[in-house]
Amino acid sequence: MRPTPTAKSGPASVNPGSQRLPNNFSDLVTSWAPLFLHSGAGWGPRSLFVRAYMKHTEPEQVKNVRRQLAALRHLSLRRHSIAELASRIRRLLAGHPVRCIELPAGVLLYRGVVREEPPTYWSEVSYPPPERVQHDQRANRAGQPMFYASATWHPPFFEAGVQRNDRIVISRWKSQAPLRLVSFHEPDQCSDDPHSNRNQVLGQARASLPEPARLVAAFLTRVFIKSVSEQNSHHYRLSIAVAEACELGTAFDGLLYPSAAMPSPAHNLALHPTCLDNGKVQLQYVEHLRVNRVGTEMLDVCSLDFANRFDQQGRLQWLNQPGNWVLREAGRSIIYQLSPSGGWCS
């Protein structure tokens, strides 16, 4: 997805360089493989994949999938526990391929936290401690933190729902090792055009899938892009059940799913906290910004302060100056002089 243009508002207006997903997402994907959920045996490849999906799927398989999806749609999520829903999801996924996207080391991720004042410690922009996770979220239960981030710079503003004059902290993170992500929406087939319609692009991307897989992919994608508020927070139970069926932290590092807050395709990630605990993902910088304007295709923001270092106690070392491209890319300034002999030396 191309970076959202940023309006100019004085010398401190910024559009931090984002890690843009290329037009062909496979440029970043080192590999993907269909994995199957085996009854009682966890996730793994299956040699029958080609034989089963290169030929026409049996109509009875399609009918069975339709019946399972219809039953899930008509469930009262208020009455069913996450554990019960996860059991149903596992039955749905058993025998069906699930795409695992493997992203290489070096991928940049962005996370936003609305804050009036800049944080003191870098842990304040990481995943929260369990006691602060008081409600269910997209891929985790209350009391069980998850690290949420986006593949590009601008979705965190929309995910946070910021308005004019709000202040937000944007942190950039970098993967130090490959990340294995479950995906249901064929991200390597989605264009990054910010003017495109998200649902139309997602539909086109899964059009080539055989019917059982296409039905399951469409259903699970809709689960993750459903708008959820305090009034219907019980709808999170189903997306949490999907995440738990995928065994994040053991079988996979996390989930890759479309942003529910943006009308165009944008990629969000839910990473298990062990990715940070084990050093798979590390902080690069933190930037405190003021929001001047938010639009579908425009973000007008002003950088207030910047930190790209922290001490042994994890205390962020704020520079008391706005961020800029050199700072974001960890550049440093060195003075050189031209010596009388004609050579340059520092």
DRENDOTOR-539987 format. One line per 3 residues: number of its first residue (from 1); for each residue x, y, z of C-alpha. Coordinates in Angstrom, 2 decimals, always signed. Example, Ala and Ser with C-alpha at 12.3 -4.5 7.8 and 13.67 -1.06 7.14 Angstrom:
BEGIN
1) +12.30/-4.50/+7.80 ~ +13.67/-1.06/+7.14
// end
This chain:
BEGIN
1) +0.00/+0.00/+0.00 ~ +1.42/+3.35/-0.99 ~ +2.16/+5.78/+1.85
4) -0.67/+8.21/+2.49 ~ +0.33/+11.72/+1.33 ~ +0.98/+14.15/+4.13
7) -0.04/+17.79/+3.99 ~ +2.60/+20.37/+4.77 ~ +2.17/+22.39/+7.94
10) +5.47/+24.07/+8.62 ~ +8.94/+22.65/+9.00 ~ +7.92/+20.02/+11.53
13) +5.25/+18.38/+9.34 ~ +6.31/+14.87/+8.54 ~ +5.46/+11.79/+6.62
16) +7.74/+9.23/+8.26 ~ +9.11/+6.88/+5.65 ~ +6.94/+3.83/+5.74
19) +7.82/+0.28/+4.90 ~ +5.49/+0.17/+1.91 ~ +4.17/-3.19/+0.91
22) +5.15/-3.53/-2.76 ~ +2.48/-3.91/-5.43 ~ +3.29/-7.61/-5.41
25) +3.28/-8.67/-1.76 ~ +5.29/-11.77/-2.71 ~ +8.34/-9.48/-3.01
28) +8.44/-9.61/+0.80 ~ +7.28/-13.18/+1.22 ~ +10.16/-15.62/+1.43
31) +7.80/-18.56/+1.23 ~ +4.28/-19.70/+1.90 ~ +2.92/-23.15/+2.42
34) -0.51/-24.68/+2.93 ~ -0.71/-26.15/+6.41 ~ -3.40/-28.47/+7.69
37) -4.85/-28.92/+11.14 ~ -4.66/-32.64/+11.88 ~ -7.11/-34.02/+14.37
40) -5.26/-34.30/+17.67 ~ -1.87/-33.73/+16.04 ~ -1.51/-29.99/+15.59
43) -0.51/-28.11/+12.45 ~ +1.61/-29.51/+9.64 ~ +1.90/-30.03/+5.88
46) +0.04/-32.80/+4.12 ~ +1.24/-34.57/+1.01 ~ -2.31/-35.03/-0.21
49) -2.74/-31.28/-0.77 ~ -1.96/-31.36/-4.49 ~ -4.02/-34.47/-5.14
52) -7.00/-33.15/-3.20 ~ -7.05/-29.63/-4.63 ~ -5.84/-30.07/-8.19
55) -8.99/-31.98/-9.00 ~ -12.59/-30.81/-8.62 ~ -13.71/-30.81/-5.02
58) -16.43/-33.28/-4.19 ~ -19.86/-31.55/-3.91 ~ -20.40/-33.22/-0.54
61) -17.33/-31.43/+0.81 ~ -18.78/-28.11/-0.31 ~ -22.13/-28.91/+1.30
64) -20.42/-29.86/+4.54 ~ -18.45/-26.61/+4.63 ~ -21.59/-24.59/+3.89
67) -23.40/-26.33/+6.74 ~ -20.58/-25.59/+9.19 ~ -20.38/-21.93/+8.12
70) -24.15/-21.51/+8.35 ~ -24.10/-22.95/+11.86 ~ -21.33/-20.55/+12.89
73) -23.17/-17.55/+11.44 ~ -26.33/-18.35/+13.36 ~ -24.65/-18.91/+16.69
76) -25.42/-16.49/+19.49 ~ -21.93/-15.33/+20.40 ~ -23.20/-14.05/+23.75
79) -24.15/-17.60/+24.74 ~ -21.08/-19.48/+23.59 ~ -17.67/-19.39/+25.24
82) -14.45/-18.78/+23.34 ~ -13.41/-22.36/+24.06 ~ -16.61/-23.70/+22.49
85) -16.14/-21.49/+19.44 ~ -12.48/-22.48/+19.10 ~ -13.53/-26.14/+19.05
88) -15.94/-25.42/+16.19 ~ -13.28/-23.48/+14.29 ~ -10.84/-26.36/+14.65
91) -13.42/-28.73/+13.19 ~ -13.92/-26.32/+10.30 ~ -10.18/-26.01/+9.63
94) -9.41/-29.72/+9.96 ~ -8.48/-30.96/+6.51 ~ -8.54/-27.51/+4.90
97) -5.35/-25.68/+3.86 ~ -4.39/-22.56/+5.77 ~ -1.92/-20.19/+4.18
100) +1.22/-19.43/+6.19 ~ +3.04/-16.30/+5.07 ~ +6.71/-16.21/+6.01
103) +8.17/-12.71/+6.07 ~ +11.97/-12.33/+6.10 ~ +14.03/-10.54/+8.71
106) +14.18/-6.79/+8.15 ~ +10.44/-6.11/+7.78 ~ +9.33/-2.82/+9.39
109) +6.19/-2.66/+11.53 ~ +4.35/+0.33/+12.98 ~ +2.35/+0.64/+16.17
112) +0.32/+3.58/+17.45 ~ -0.69/+4.52/+20.99 ~ -2.75/+7.65/+21.71
115) -0.95/+9.65/+24.41 ~ -1.05/+13.30/+25.39 ~ +2.47/+13.10/+26.83
118) +5.40/+11.09/+25.48 ~ +6.10/+7.82/+27.28 ~ +9.04/+7.45/+29.66
121) +9.89/+3.80/+29.00 ~ +9.91/+1.89/+25.75 ~ +7.80/-0.83/+27.35
124) +4.91/+1.66/+27.31 ~ +4.70/+1.37/+23.50 ~ +5.12/-2.42/+23.47
127) +2.41/-4.95/+24.30 ~ +0.70/-4.13/+27.62 ~ +1.09/-6.18/+30.81
130) -1.72/-8.69/+31.47 ~ -3.34/-6.59/+34.21 ~ -3.89/-3.74/+31.74
133) -5.68/-5.92/+29.20 ~ -9.10/-5.55/+30.75 ~ -11.24/-6.41/+27.72
136) -11.28/-8.90/+24.88 ~ -9.59/-7.66/+21.71 ~ -9.37/-8.76/+18.08
139) -7.13/-11.78/+18.71 ~ -6.78/-12.08/+22.50 ~ -8.82/-12.49/+25.64
142) -8.80/-10.07/+28.53 ~ -5.67/-10.64/+30.61 ~ -3.74/-12.17/+27.69
145) -1.80/-9.46/+25.81 ~ -1.08/-9.45/+22.10 ~ +1.24/-7.17/+20.11
148) -0.76/-5.37/+17.42 ~ +0.99/-3.53/+14.61 ~ +0.58/-2.52/+10.98
151) +2.68/-3.16/+7.90 ~ +2.73/+0.52/+6.92 ~ +2.93/+3.84/+8.75
154) -0.58/+5.24/+8.34 ~ -3.05/+2.49/+9.49 ~ -2.28/+3.02/+13.23
157) -3.80/+6.51/+13.00 ~ -7.07/+5.05/+11.70 ~ -7.01/+2.09/+14.06
160) -6.62/+4.51/+17.00 ~ -9.47/+6.70/+15.73 ~ -7.50/+9.93/+16.22
163) -9.08/+13.34/+15.63 ~ -7.77/+16.85/+15.08 ~ -5.38/+17.99/+17.88
166) -5.01/+14.48/+19.30 ~ -1.50/+13.36/+20.14 ~ -0.23/+9.92/+19.28
169) +2.99/+7.97/+19.71 ~ +4.08/+6.02/+16.63 ~ +6.76/+3.41/+17.17
172) +8.64/+1.56/+14.45 ~ +9.78/-2.01/+14.93 ~ +11.99/-4.29/+12.84
175) +11.91/-8.05/+12.54 ~ +15.24/-9.71/+13.35 ~ +14.19/-13.18/+12.17
178) +11.54/-14.58/+9.81 ~ +7.94/-14.30/+10.98 ~ +5.42/-17.07/+10.31
181) +1.95/-15.58/+9.96 ~ -1.41/-17.22/+9.37 ~ -3.40/-15.41/+6.70
184) -6.88/-16.04/+5.32 ~ -7.09/-13.19/+2.78 ~ -4.42/-14.02/+0.15
187) -2.26/-10.95/+0.95 ~ +0.32/-11.72/-1.72 ~ -2.45/-11.33/-4.31
190) -3.82/-8.01/-3.01 ~ -2.88/-4.72/-4.65 ~ -1.63/-1.82/-2.53
193) -3.69/+0.85/-4.26 ~ -5.00/+3.23/-1.53 ~ -7.85/+4.25/-3.85
196) -9.17/+0.70/-4.24 ~ -12.08/-0.88/-2.41 ~ -10.89/-3.29/+0.26
199) -13.71/-5.81/-0.05 ~ -13.51/-5.87/-3.83 ~ -9.75/-6.43/-3.78
202) -10.09/-9.22/-1.20 ~ -12.79/-10.91/-3.28 ~ -10.66/-10.79/-6.41
205) -7.64/-12.17/-4.55 ~ -9.43/-15.33/-3.41 ~ -11.34/-15.86/-6.68
208) -8.89/-18.52/-7.87 ~ -9.27/-20.67/-4.74 ~ -11.29/-23.90/-4.98
211) -14.76/-23.46/-3.59 ~ -14.39/-25.02/-0.13 ~ -11.22/-23.02/+0.56
214) -12.77/-19.86/-0.87 ~ -15.83/-20.17/+1.35 ~ -13.72/-20.67/+4.48
217) -11.33/-17.83/+3.55 ~ -14.19/-15.40/+2.94 ~ -15.86/-16.25/+6.24
220) -12.70/-15.99/+8.35 ~ -11.63/-12.75/+6.66 ~ -15.01/-11.18/+7.44
223) -14.57/-12.24/+11.07 ~ -11.43/-10.10/+11.31 ~ -12.70/-7.02/+9.48
226) -15.99/-6.80/+11.34 ~ -16.40/-3.47/+13.12 ~ -16.66/-4.07/+16.85
229) -17.50/-1.55/+19.56 ~ -18.24/-1.63/+23.28 ~ -21.88/-2.35/+22.44
232) -21.13/-5.53/+20.48 ~ -17.79/-6.55/+21.98 ~ -19.01/-10.16/+22.22
235) -18.24/-10.42/+18.49 ~ -14.56/-10.53/+19.43 ~ -15.16/-14.02/+20.79
238) -15.20/-15.51/+17.30 ~ -11.99/-13.83/+16.10 ~ -10.30/-14.80/+19.37
241) -11.44/-18.37/+18.81 ~ -9.83/-18.35/+15.37 ~ -6.58/-17.03/+16.82
244) -6.57/-19.70/+19.53 ~ -7.30/-22.45/+17.01 ~ -4.20/-21.29/+15.10
247) -2.04/-21.81/+18.21 ~ -0.15/-18.51/+18.07 ~ +3.16/-18.64/+19.88
250) +3.69/-22.32/+19.08 ~ +2.60/-23.25/+15.55 ~ +2.75/-19.67/+14.24
253) +4.12/-16.28/+15.31 ~ +0.93/-14.40/+14.63 ~ -1.90/-13.44/+12.29
256) -1.87/-11.21/+9.21 ~ -5.30/-9.73/+8.47 ~ -6.87/-6.72/+6.72
259) -7.39/-3.52/+8.65 ~ -11.00/-3.10/+9.75 ~ -10.55/+0.67/+10.08
262) -9.56/+1.44/+6.49 ~ -11.71/+1.21/+3.32 ~ -8.70/+0.27/+1.18
265) -6.45/-2.77/+1.65 ~ -4.02/-2.40/+4.54 ~ -2.33/-5.14/+6.52
268) -2.43/-5.53/+10.30 ~ -0.57/-8.04/+12.41 ~ -1.33/-9.65/+15.74
271) +1.93/-11.09/+17.06 ~ +2.31/-13.33/+20.06 ~ +4.31/-11.54/+22.82
274) +7.07/-14.15/+22.61 ~ +8.12/-12.55/+19.31 ~ +9.29/-9.55/+21.33
277) +10.44/-11.49/+24.37 ~ +12.70/-13.65/+22.19 ~ +14.05/-10.73/+20.16
280) +12.34/-11.62/+16.87 ~ +10.97/-8.06/+16.74 ~ +12.86/-5.08/+18.16
283) +12.13/-1.39/+18.61 ~ +13.79/+1.11/+16.25 ~ +12.34/+4.46/+17.25
286) +9.45/+6.25/+18.96 ~ +7.93/+9.51/+17.71 ~ +5.40/+11.77/+19.42
289) +3.11/+13.56/+16.96 ~ +0.19/+16.00/+16.91 ~ -2.65/+15.31/+14.51
292) -3.75/+18.32/+12.45 ~ -6.09/+16.56/+10.07 ~ -7.22/+13.03/+9.27
295) -8.85/+12.09/+5.97 ~ -9.35/+8.91/+3.96 ~ -6.38/+9.74/+1.73
298) -4.57/+12.42/+3.74 ~ -2.82/+12.65/+7.07 ~ -1.57/+16.04/+8.26
301) +0.61/+15.56/+11.34 ~ +3.33/+17.46/+13.14 ~ +6.30/+15.78/+14.81
304) +6.86/+16.97/+18.39 ~ +9.68/+14.81/+19.71 ~ +11.74/+11.80/+18.79
307) +13.67/+8.99/+20.53 ~ +15.75/+6.24/+18.94 ~ +17.75/+5.17/+22.00
310) +17.00/+4.01/+25.52 ~ +19.17/+3.28/+28.57 ~ +19.66/+0.02/+30.46
313) +16.53/+0.63/+32.50 ~ +14.50/+0.98/+29.29 ~ +14.08/+4.75/+29.70
316) +13.63/+6.45/+26.34 ~ +16.19/+9.15/+25.53 ~ +14.08/+11.86/+23.94
319) +16.01/+14.30/+21.74 ~ +13.70/+17.29/+22.41 ~ +13.42/+17.90/+18.67
322) +11.06/+16.81/+15.91 ~ +11.84/+13.67/+14.00 ~ +13.28/+13.70/+10.49
325) +14.35/+11.23/+7.84 ~ +17.98/+11.02/+8.99 ~ +16.96/+10.23/+12.57
328) +14.35/+7.68/+11.50 ~ +16.89/+5.82/+9.42 ~ +19.45/+5.86/+12.27
331) +21.82/+8.17/+10.43 ~ +24.54/+10.06/+12.28 ~ +26.45/+13.24/+11.61
334) +30.27/+13.18/+11.29 ~ +32.41/+16.23/+10.57 ~ +35.04/+15.87/+7.80
337) +37.77/+18.32/+6.85 ~ +39.82/+18.71/+3.74 ~ +43.46/+18.43/+4.80
340) +46.26/+20.55/+3.29 ~ +47.44/+17.46/+1.44 ~ +44.10/+17.32/-0.36
343) +42.50/+14.32/+1.34 ~ +39.33/+14.18/+3.47 ~ +39.53/+13.05/+7.07
346) +37.15/+13.01/+10.02
// end
